[in-house]
Amino acid sequence: MRLDHVTVDIPVFDAGSRSFRKSFFVNKISKLVSRSEANVGGSMQRDQKGVIVIRALDSVSLTLNDGDRLALIGHNGAGKTSLLRVICGIYEPTAGTAVIRGRLMPLFNMMEALAPDAKGSEMIRVRGALLGLSEAEIESKVEEITEFCQLGDYIDMPVRTYSTGMLVRLMFAITTATTADILVMDEFIGAGDAAFFERAKARMERFVEKASVLVVATHSPDTARQWCNKGVLMQHGRMLEIGPVEPVLAAYDRLAHSH
């Protein structure tokens, strides 16, 4: 996987009013965002047509090889999620190139596609399809997923009857039933209640080990240390530092304290 000077500009068309009051407000916000001590968002400016543009990513270059486990670190609005979306093909770079090879699995929300009236067994098929599995792949996993989440007869009950812990067990079991060449996560997948934790931890380790590359955006230093061998520190859409996890975490700590 290789990103070469990737820039992403997001136009905000409904904020392009010509009123003096709105123009004054936008100019003030733009100045605040541009200051080094500001902790939210990318740079904000107007293009030649007067449309407000947010620069979510600013000339990001990155190469990941087999075995790399990368933690994206930075404050809210630093550009972590925008970078994940470029990797997943959700955002097209405004400038630069992104070359992604291999099967990719985006894991932004484990509860995505949740339908309260669907049975647990039906959710296995719905969620499996959303993760890009073929019908045959899903059917080959149904028995294993059902056994792992230990829901018994509840697997054929609507998920609205589940407790939170039961629902997490089911969705975790579905999500980790297969893997891909590249795993992309916005925060690490939770494992559920304490009684389920040890089995879930071992399953999660196997899930990540089978992937060639992991990219995870996280605010947790423990998560970065446990699962990743590289880190990227981001601020205002720019990549400030890349390297082994500990130096990047130290740089983030210095940045946070300087503010």
N, C-alpha and C positions, 0 to 999 in steps of 0.2 A: 504494500500500500504506500502510495507516494502523493503528497500534496506539495505543489510548487507555487509559492507566492499567491495563495488563494485569498481573494478578497470577496466579501459579500456585502452588497449595499441593498438595503431594504427601503423602498420608497413608501412614504406615508401620505397617500393621496388625499385623505379626508382631513389632513391637518394643514392644507395649503391655502387657507383663507387669507385674503389680502387685507383684512381688517387690521388697523393699527394695533389694537389691543392684543390680537393673537400674534402678530409679528413681533411685538415687544416681548411677549411671553416666550416665544420660541428662541429669540436671540438670547434672552437671559438664561434659559435652560441650556442652550448650546455652550455658553461660556462656562457654566457650572460643570457640565460633562467633560469639557476639555481640560479642566484643571486636574493636575496629577493626584490631588487628594480626593477627588470624587470617586465614589465606590459603586456607581451603577452605570450600566449600559455602555454602548460604544459611542463613537463620536457622532455628533448630529450637525447637519449642515443643510443648505438649500442648493439644489442644482440650478442649471441655467434657466429652467422653466419655472422656478420658484417652488418646486415640490420639495418638501422636507425629506431628507435621506438619512437613515441610520446606517452607519458603517459597523455592521455586526462583527466582521472579521477583516483584519487589515494585514495583508501580505503574509499569510501563515504558510511556512514550509515545514514539512515533516515527512520522514520516511520510517516505516515500521516493517520489520522482517519477522520471519517465523520465530516464535518463542517470545516476542515482545509483549509485555503487559503494561499498558500505559495508563497512568492516572492523570486526568485533567483537573487542575487545581486552580482556584481563584474565587473571588467574591461573586455574589449574585450579579448577573449581567456582564460578567467578564468575557463571555463569548464561548463558554464551554458547550452549551447545548447547540449553539449555531454550528460549531465545529462538528459535533456528532451528526447533525442533520446534513452537512456536506458529505461526510463519510457515507451516510446511508442513502445519498442521492435525493434527499428531500429538498435541499437547497442547491441550486445551480450557481457555481461561482460567477460573480460579476467579472472577475479577472483572475488569471492564473488557471492551473489545471489540477484536477483530482483524478488519480488513477487507482482504482480499487479492483483487485483480482481475487476471485474466490467467492464462495457462498457466504453471504453476510446475513446476520440475524440481529435486527434492532430490538432491544428490550427496554423501551422507554417507560412502559406502564404494564405491570404484571396483570392488572385488572382490566385491561383494555378488552372490549367486546363482551364484557360481562352483561348477561341478560338475566334479570332476576327470576323470570318464570321458566327459564331453561333448566332441565335436569343436569346434574353433575356429569352424567355420561354424554349428554349433548354438548356441554361446554368443552369437553375434551376435543370433540371434533371441530367446534367453532374456533377455539383458540389455536388448535393445531393448524388449521387452514390459514389463520392470520399469520402464524409464524412461518408460513411458506412450505409446509409439509404437503406431500401428495396424499391422496385418499388412502393409498396402500400403506404409506408410512404411518399415517395416523392410526389405521386399524391394527397395525403391528404393535403399537404402543399402548393401546387401550387397556389391556390386561395388566401390564406392568405399572401403568399410572394408577389404576384402581387399587392395586395391591399396596403401592407405596404410600398413598395418602390415607389409607386405613379408615375410610369413611363408612365401610360396611354397606348396609341397605340404603344409607343416605345418598349413595351415588346415583340412585334412581329417583331422588326427590328434587323438587325445585331448589335452586341455590338460595332463594330468599328465605328458606327455612334453616339455612346454615348459620352457625355462629361465625364470628370474625375469624377465629382460629381455624375452623373447618374450611372456610373459604380460602384462606391463605394456603393451607395444606394442598388443596386441590389445584389452585392456580400455580403454586410453586412446582408441584409434581408435573403438571403439563409443560410448563416453561422449560424445565430442565430435563425433559425426557429425551431430547435430542440436542445436538449442538451444530455449529457451523464453523467455517474457516475463520471468520471474523465475528466476534461478539462485541456489540456496542450497547453500553448501558448508561442511563442517566440515573446515577446513584445505584448502589449495589442491591441485588435482589435480597429481600428479607426472607428469613427462614421460618417465621411463625412462632408458636408457643414453645416454652422451655422443654416440654416433654418430647417435642418433635425435633429439637435443635440438633442433637448429635447426629441423627440419621440424615437430616437435611444438610448439615455441614459436610459430611462425607460425600453426599451426592453432588453438592455444589463444587467441591474440589475436582471431582471427576468431570463434571460439566465444563469447567474452565480448562482443565488440563488437555482435553480433547481438541480444543480450539487452537488454531495457529497464532491468532492475535486477539488480545483483549484491549478494548478502549473503554474506560469508565470515567465519567465525570463524578466527582465526589467532594464533599466537604469534610470527610472523615480522614484524619491522618492515619488512624488504625487500619482502615480499609485500604488506603494506599500502600501502607507498609506490608500488610498481609498478602495482598493479591498482585501487587505490581512491582516491576523491576525498573520502570522508568517513570518520570513525571514531567509534566509541562505546566509552568506557571503562566496564567493568562491574566491580562488586565486591559479593559477597554478594547477587546477584540484583537489585541496584539499578543504575541508569544514572547514573554519576557525572558524565560529561561527553560531549557530542556536538559535532562540528564538523569542520573540516578535519583531515586526517590528522596533520600534523606536531604541532600543539598537543596532540592527544589522545595521541600517542606520547610526547610530553614529559611529559604528566601521568602516564602509566603508569610512565615511568622514575622520576619523583619518588616515586610511590606505592611502587614496588618498593624504592627506596633507603631510604625512611622505615621499612621493616620490617626 
